[in-house]
Amino acid sequence: MSKTASILLLILGIFITGCASHPVVHPGQLRKNERVYGYALSAENIIPILWFRRGLDADTEIGYRVGLPISGSGVDLSRVLMRRENKWDVVNLAWSLTPNNNYDITYYRFKEKERSSGIFKKKKKKKSSRVSWNGGRFMVIPDGVIKDEIPSLRFGFLRGGKLSDRFGYEIGYYHDFNAMPLSEVFNPDWNKTGENSRLDSEWEGRYDEYDPMYPGNKKGGTPSEYSRMTGLSIQLFYYLGRFDKKDSK
């Protein structure tokens, strides 16, 4: 992906609400009782959220998110499953409080790589590590905006990275295969609401009088649990460091 496309994608995400939320990644190891914190800006919430993470032991950590006023708040638990040199695998269980309350199960694969902090090769300074990660996420929205009896079940992939000691990002998309065909995700005219444009009968009328891509008039402009936009996740992280100055033992 080109730099221009990446920037446009981030700008698009910041001005679109997906009304779901996901955990903030801390790409490092926390000692027992060590705490770190920061804030995050996401396409899902628009308003920044505060996040805190605490090490329960060398391989387990718990995370909290506080939304403003409350949307985007949540809790999650991470556990390292495997370590090998500069790579490690993590499973994360999360719950988020939003208009489309959601549960996530995510499998991450992290990779750490050293690189020079200098801009030009001839002016190399000290080396710093950069962490990147990929993952697969299963997402459940049991009761969202429409409050249908059928939950939204989603699956997709994500990619993220820590760009510096302070900044990180994560981009992902999680599709509801029962809501619409995957091949129509980028088609803004697919079953658009209005006269003679109801959802195909084979999809059980899930989007009756509700646009699957853009907010509907009857729901106050919020994408439903079945909307394709609810599956889009774009997050920018800012790491503030340890929550207190005392070293954990």
Buried (B, 14 or more C-beta within 10 A) or exposed (E): EEEEEEEEBBEEBBEBBBBBBBBBBBBBEBEEBBBBBBBBBBBBBBEBBBBBBBBBEEBBBBBBBBBEEEBBBBBBBBBBEEBEEEEBBBBBBBBBBBBBBBBBBBBBBBBBEEEEBEEEEEEEEEEEEBBBBBBBBBBBBBEBBBEBEEBBBBBBEBEBBBBEEEEBBBBBBBBBEBBBEEEBBEBEEBBBBEEEEBBEEEBEEBBEEBBBBBBBEEBEEBBBBBBBBBBBBBBBBBBEEEBEEEEEE
